[in-house]
Amino acid sequence: MTWSWVPPELVALIEERAGAGVESVEGANFGFSPGFAGVVTFANGERQFLKVMSATRDPWSIDVNRREAEVLALLPRSVPAPALLWAVEAGEWFAFATECVEGEHPRPQHNEDHARAMWNVLTQLSRVPAPPGLPPFHEYQHDIFERWQSLASAPDRAARLASLGANGEWISGALGRLVELERDAIEASKGDVLVHGDLRADNALIAAGTVVIVDWPYASRGAPWLDLAGLLPAFEMNGGGRARAAFRAHPLASDVSVAEERAFVAALAGYFAVSSTDPPVPAISGLREFQRAQAIPALAWLREIVDSA
């Protein structure tokens, strides 16, 4: 969504909350939000990052924005996240603003300093108790633990398997085992620390040499190593090296059993692989392709630990 979609009455409310008129707008040209996201500069010189969503235009996703604002309000200041500045609702419209983080997306696969900063922020997050009110990861992200089961019962299973290319045949032979593993992943995911739930380099910014994590609608509580595991398919996809080797090299994996790793990676790979075979989402172009690109390293990781068992 471009800024031109935002109605004048909502702009007036935004200016009231910001305490100044809108001077310029820089819309983000990346990401997977169907609403507006970008930096707004106000007449007083302040820059804020805004997200704006219409319940009429995107009814299925406005609650995601509402929840992100709620999560940001819960996070302690020790969490490396932009602070929530305000939120406003007007009819079908919802908008909220955070601090504007001036930085760049990390490139941990190419920059050692960025890699070190990302690994350090994962450790930092693993030490933050989940704020009261956040649901367990396995309840809030329940679809991650149901994708192999959904494939097993899908009437178009053969076509979906075929769309996964060379991995489709392996999945077909292992599907019963994968359904069991994703059920085991529920127990493996349990814990009491803060979990971002969607951590990748494109949901982080390097600012003044440190990592600031953005996009928090999927925050929950769970095991301290979940964000590490969730990050690594995208890390390998971008040329950062094998996901499993990176997982086992991180201190957070030292207490994770192979059985726990196998179960959670099965669920993670199932989410990426099976979701990539779902129909496209017109409002979020490129989503299925992005999921398919992460499915390739996630399935390679999964096959390594399943076939060696």
SULPE-V274916 format. One record per residue. RES is the residue in one small letter. BURIAL is b if it has 16 or more other ideal C-beta (glycine too) atoms within 10 Angstrom, else e. Layout:
# SULPE-V274916
RES BURIAL
RES BURIAL
This chain:
# SULPE-V274916
m b
t e
w b
s e
w e
v b
p e
p e
e e
l b
v b
a e
l b
i b
e e
e e
r b
a b
g e
a e
g e
v b
e e
s e
v e
e e
g e
a e
n e
f e
g e
f b
s b
p b
g b
f b
a b
g b
v b
v b
t b
f b
a e
n e
g e
e b
r e
q b
f b
l b
k b
v b
m b
s b
a b
t e
r e
d b
p e
w e
s b
i b
d e
v b
n b
r b
r e
e b
a b
e b
v b
l b
a e
l b
l b
p e
r e
s e
v b
p b
a b
p b
a e
l b
l b
w b
a b
v b
e e
a e
g e
e e
w b
f b
a b
f b
a b
t b
e b
c b
v b
e e
g b
e e
h e
p b
r b
p b
q b
h e
n e
e e
d e
h b
a b
r e
a b
m b
w b
n e
v b
l b
t e
q b
l b
s b
r e
v b
p e
a b
p e
p e
g e
l b
p e
p b
f b
h b
e e
y b
q b
h e
d e
i b
f b
e b
r b
w b
q b
s b
l b
a e
s e
a e
p e
d e
r b
a e
a e
r b
l b
a e
s e
l b
g e
a e
n b
g b
e e
w b
i b
s e
g e
a b
l b
g e
r e
l b
v b
e e
l b
e b
r b
d b
a b
i b
e e
a b
s b
k e
g b
d e
v b
l b
v b
h b
g b
d b
l b
r b
a b
d b
n b
a b
l b
i b
a e
a e
g e
t e
v b
v b
i b
v b
d b
w b
p b
y b
a b
s b
r b
g b
a b
p b
w b
l b
d b
l b
a b
g b
l b
l b
p b
a b
f b
e b
m b
n b
g e
g b
g b
r b
a b
r b
a e
a b
f b
r e
a e
h b
p e
l b
a b
s e
d e
v b
s e
v e
a e
e b
e b
r b
a b
f b
v b
a b
a b
l b
a b
g b
y b
f b
a b
v b
s b
s b
t b
d e
p e
p e
v e
p e
a e
i e
s e
g e
l b
r b
e e
f b
q b
r b
a b
q b
a b
i b
p b
a b
l b
a b
w b
l b
r b
e b
i b
v b
d e
s e
a e
